[in-house]
Amino acid sequence: MAAATRTHTYTTDMAALGFCGQWFILSCDTKFTAIHTKKARETFVFDCSTAEKRPKNTKTDSNSDGGASEETGNDKVLAFAVSPSGKLVALTDDSKRLVLFSCEDSWKLISVRWVVRRCTSLVFSRAEDEVLVADKSGDVYSFSVASPQREGELKMGHLSMVLAVTMSPNDKFVITADRDEKIRVSHLRSPYNIQSFCLGHRQFVSALLVPSGHPHWLLSGSGDGTMKLWDYESGRRLQSWDLKESEETLSSEGDEEKKPTVCRIISSPGGRHVAVQCERQSVVQFFSVDQEQLVERCSLSLPLCPLDVTFDPDGRLWVLMDSNDAPLQTYTHTQDSWQRDAESPELSRVTEALKPHWETLEASARSGFSFDHLQKGNFDNVTLYLQKKQQRLEEQQEKRKKSEQKPNGTKKSKKETPSS
C-alpha cells in the first residue's frame, strides 16, 4: 500500500519527511535521501549540487525572476511530492530544477526540467499524468509526466505568492492557497472557471489537505493559528479550531498573543487520523472522524519541537527532531493515545542509514526557517500621522524662537517708546 500523497510547502532550508511506498524519504539541504524500511536495498541519494546544470539559453535564463540574483541558487531542496500510487516522486530546488523520479524496487532519474521561478509547492494529479507546480510569484504550471522533457504550461495565477496547492481526488479541481488568506477552487481543465472561494482565514494559508477517505473535504492551516474544515466545492466552512496551546503566554509585555503557524496537516492511510504540526510548538495535535465531522482526540507532547512529521503506510507517526541522541522517533496509536515505540527494525535501519548525513541535517535544523516573514502586521497609520504632525509643529515653533532671538534678525518683538 502506498503512502498518501505528500506535499511540502515552502520548506526552504528545512528538513522534510515523507514515504513513497515502503521507502522512507528525507530532503535536507541539497540532498534527497531514500531508505527502504522493509528490504535490504541500497540507499538512494540525489544531491542537487551535483545535478545537471541549466543550459544558458533556456527561457528561464531571462530576468523573469527578478534579476541576476535569482540566476544562481544554492541547490537546496524547496519542496517535494509523492504520487498517489507511490511510484513517482518530484522535487524542486532553489536553482529552479524540477526533478522527476520513478521509485519501486529501485530509483531511477526520469528527467530534469527547469521552472521559471522558485517553487513553493507541488502535487501530482490522481491520474499521475501531470505535476502541478506553484511558485512564489503566484503562478501554477503543469508539467507532463508522460512527456518528461516537455516544458511546463502556465495554468493559472494569483496576485500574491501561492503557498500550497492540492487537487481533488477525481482530478476535477485544483485548490490553491496564497499569502493573502485566499483559498481558490478552480476547474483543472479550465482554471479560469472558478468553482468557489474558501474565505475566513486572517493570515496567509500555509497548508492544505484533502484527507484520505473524504474526497469532498478540505483542511486548511494558517498563520492565524487556526485549522478549518471546508466543503470546498461550495466554499462552505464546516468547522474551525484555534490551535493555540493553553499554556502559551504573551510574547512580550503589551503585545498580542502570538498565534502559532500551522506548517503541516497530514492524514494517515485510510484517513483514520489527522495530525497537525504547528511551527515552534512541541505538541502534535490529532483529530479523527466521528459521525461525519472532525473531532479533536488527543495531543502528543514531544521533548523538542519537531522539524517534521509524517505517517508511514502502516499508520505509524514518524517524527524528526534536532536531537543527537534520537533524531528519529516513531509512535503507534494505542487505545486513545500515541505511544513511542521502544525500537523497531524499520526505525533502526533508517537511523543507521542516516548517520552519514546527520551533520547536514544538524546544519539544516540550525538554519531556523520561519514563517514570520509572511505575517502581515497591523499598522495604526492615524496615530503615526498625528505623531509626525506634532513633531513638525514643535520643530517650527523652535525655529521661530531661534529666529526672534537673533540680534539682527526680524522686527523687534516690542515697540520702543520715546523717553519723556
Salt bridges, closest charged atoms under 4 A:
ASP13 OD1 - LYS76 NZ 3.17
ASP29 OD1 - LYS76 NZ 3.91
ASP61 OD1 - ARG54 NE 2.98
ASP65 OD2 - LYS96 NZ 3.66
GLU70 OE2 - ARG118 NH1 3.02
GLU70 OE1 - LYS136 NZ 3.24
GLU71 OE1 - ARG54 NH2 3.01
ASP75 OD1 - ARG97 NH1 2.89
ASP93 OD2 - ARG97 NH1 2.67
GLU130 OE2 - ARG189 NH1 3.08
ASP139 OD2 - ARG117 NH1 3.70
GLU151 OE1 - LYS59 NZ 3.56
ASP178 OD2 - HIS158 ND1 2.85
ASP178 OD2 - LYS182 NZ 2.99
ASP180 OD1 - LYS376 NZ 2.64
GLU181 OE2 - LYS376 NZ 3.26
ASP224 OD2 - HIS201 ND1 3.18
GLU233 OE2 - HIS216 ND1 3.48
ASP242 OD2 - LYS259 NZ 3.85
GLU257 OE1 - LYS244 NZ 3.79
GLU279 OE2 - ARG280 NH1 3.86
ASP290 OD2 - ARG297 NH2 3.69
ASP308 OD1 - ARG6 NH2 3.28
ASP308 OD2 - HIS8 NE2 3.47
ASP308 OD1 - ARG264 NE 2.76
ASP312 OD2 - ARG316 NE 2.98
ASP314 OD2 - LYS38 NZ 3.51
GLU346 OE2 - LYS38 NZ 2.76
GLU346 OE1 - ARG316 NH1 3.71
GLU352 OE1 - LYS355 NZ 3.18
ASP372 OD1 - LYS258 NZ 3.34
ASP372 OD1 - ARG280 NH2 3.04
GLU416 OE2 - LYS412 NZ 2.90
